[in-house]
Structure formats: C-alpha cells, structure tokens
Amino acid sequence: MRIEQLEYIAAVTRLGSLRRAAEALHVSQPALSETVRNLERELGVDILDRRRSGAKISAAGRELLPHIIGVLDAVDTLRRAADDQHHTSRMIRLGTVNAATVPLLVPTIREFRAAHPETQVEVIGAQQADIQRELLEGGLDLGLINYLQGDDKPTGFHTTELLRGRPVVCVRSDSPLAARRTVSVADLLAQPLIVMRSGYVMHRYVHRLLEGRSPTFSYSTDGAEMGKLMVAEGLGATVLPDFSVRGDPLERSGLITYRPLEADSTAVLLVIQRPLSTSVPTAAGALHAMFVNSAETYARDAAARDALGEA
C-alpha cells in the first residue's frame, strides 16, 4: 500500500470522476486507474464502481473512506511536523561585514542560543557583495550589511534598518588625537591610517573623505575587528561607524577610544537583509526579530549615555 494510492482515491471521491482526478493530479487516466486497481487487489475490495459513464467510489469504498482520510490526515500531520522541525532545528547561516559585532551581534546570538538551543548559527564574515550574492543563491539566510545614507539599496531583498551611526576616528587612548574633541581630515592625514579593504563601505567613505589625498602611511585590512586590534597595538588610526567601537571590549578596557570627524554629518546604516524570493525558516525569522529588538535596546542605551555625557 502506498500513500499515493490513497491520495488518488480521495481525489476521485472529491472530484467525482477518474478523468477530473487525473487532470488535477497531472497523471494519465489509465495510470491512475491501474494504481487504484492494484490497491483494490491488495485489499480484496472494489473501491471504485466503474461504468461506461465513468468511475465513482463504490459503497464498499465509502465505508473505507473515513479510514483513508484518517491515514492521509496523519501523513499530512507528519509532514508538517517534519517541516517544522527542519525550520527550527537547522543551521542558520548569517553573513556579516563585522560591524557592531560586540554591541549587537554577540548579545543577539547569545539570546538566540538560549531560546533555540537546538539550532546552530554559523557566522560568516564577508564583504557586502559576497553576502548579497550568497543570500540570493541560498548560501546564507540573513546578512548584516552597512550602507551610507543615500545609497541605493538593491532590489530582491527585504531590508530592515538596525542601527544608524556616524563615522568616527578610532585611536589608541594615549594618542594625541584622543585629547581632541573632534578630528579634522588634516589630523587624519598626518597619522598612519588603517583603511578597510576595497569592497567595504568604510573604504568608500574614507576615499571620499580624503578626496584623493594620501596619509603619511596606510595599512589595508579586512573588517572592523582587525582594524580595532591594529589600533590597540599602536599601528595607527582607523575610521569606523561609532557603533563598531562603542561598547567594544578594547574601548571598555581603555585601550582604544573614538572621536567624531570635524564638520561631517554622514550617517552610516547597519541593516539586516534577507531575500524576498524565498520563505523564511522559523528559526531565521526568530533571529531576525531578535536583531531588531537588540538594535532598539542598543539605540536607547546609546541615546541615554549621550544625554548623560552632555549633561
């Protein structure tokens, strides 16, 4: 006995004829009829009443119909349960440009782990273009990406803004720049500069900020985390969104600090993206919602700290 045999009988009963059932199931009428005959031979019961005018369910078939429907309902329940398990007990792959790793990503992953201990999260650092390509190709479920205010966002993604910050100069706490309220472009050019590699939004921002001028010396690196470590080791200064520095362990411990850029009002946005063309697994949807909630909490706390600092 096969499930498809029971499904065929249910379709014939529902639609009233072999022909209509075959059309609805996208099988040939002879194939459907033979499949049902095999089940009849197995059970020793004529389930269908076949006449010149067509085939309909027989009296014996009607007696068996509640049992057939019961089996199909049980199979459907099993399939839904397996699908739910697939959606909740799977690995979520999260791509990130490594912005706001400590203040946002780490606490969100920690909260998700507590709520969904059966689901693994793989965090993959990459550039924006690579993250978006993997999202569209199914290699990633969610992506954390930076934009500059005014950038056009590509179609094909559901985009939710998480954080809105400003570019700041990240320096060692004993740097002369740390003693200033703001840092000018001239100040920045006089320092060894740690620049994000081409493909990161902060590389594009710094290139625009310097207007083609070159610093005394520069390094190129991947991602904010390596940039902050290089600053802490005294290799120079770097330019990052404030939400990538504020609350970082290196900043909390006093090794690094940050200062706003003089006369610059550029906004840097951190967004979370997912493809529009695919359904969202339950676990990925839960992680998405937690990122939104964590970002709201972080923004409120940052606003409160700024208010205290100005008082």
Secondary structure as GFF3:
##gff-version 3
##sequence-region A 1 311
A	DSSP	alpha_helix	3	15	.	.	.	ID=ss1
A	DSSP	alpha_helix	18	25	.	.	.	ID=ss2
A	DSSP	alpha_helix	29	43	.	.	.	ID=ss3
A	DSSP	beta_strand	48	51	.	.	.	ID=ss4
A	DSSP	beta_strand	54	57	.	.	.	ID=ss5
A	DSSP	alpha_helix	59	88	.	.	.	ID=ss6
A	DSSP	beta_strand	91	96	.	.	.	ID=ss7
A	DSSP	pi_helix	101	105	.	.	.	ID=ss8
A	DSSP	alpha_helix	106	115	.	.	.	ID=ss9
A	DSSP	beta_strand	120	125	.	.	.	ID=ss10
A	DSSP	alpha_helix	128	137	.	.	.	ID=ss11
A	DSSP	beta_strand	142	148	.	.	.	ID=ss12
A	DSSP	beta_strand	157	165	.	.	.	ID=ss13
A	DSSP	beta_strand	167	172	.	.	.	ID=ss14
A	DSSP	three_ten_helix	176	179	.	.	.	ID=ss15
A	DSSP	alpha_helix	185	189	.	.	.	ID=ss16
A	DSSP	beta_strand	192	196	.	.	.	ID=ss17
A	DSSP	alpha_helix	201	210	.	.	.	ID=ss18
A	DSSP	beta_strand	217	221	.	.	.	ID=ss19
A	DSSP	alpha_helix	223	232	.	.	.	ID=ss20
A	DSSP	beta_strand	237	241	.	.	.	ID=ss21
A	DSSP	alpha_helix	242	245	.	.	.	ID=ss22
A	DSSP	alpha_helix	249	252	.	.	.	ID=ss23
A	DSSP	beta_strand	256	260	.	.	.	ID=ss24
A	DSSP	beta_strand	268	275	.	.	.	ID=ss25
A	DSSP	alpha_helix	282	310	.	.	.	ID=ss26
###
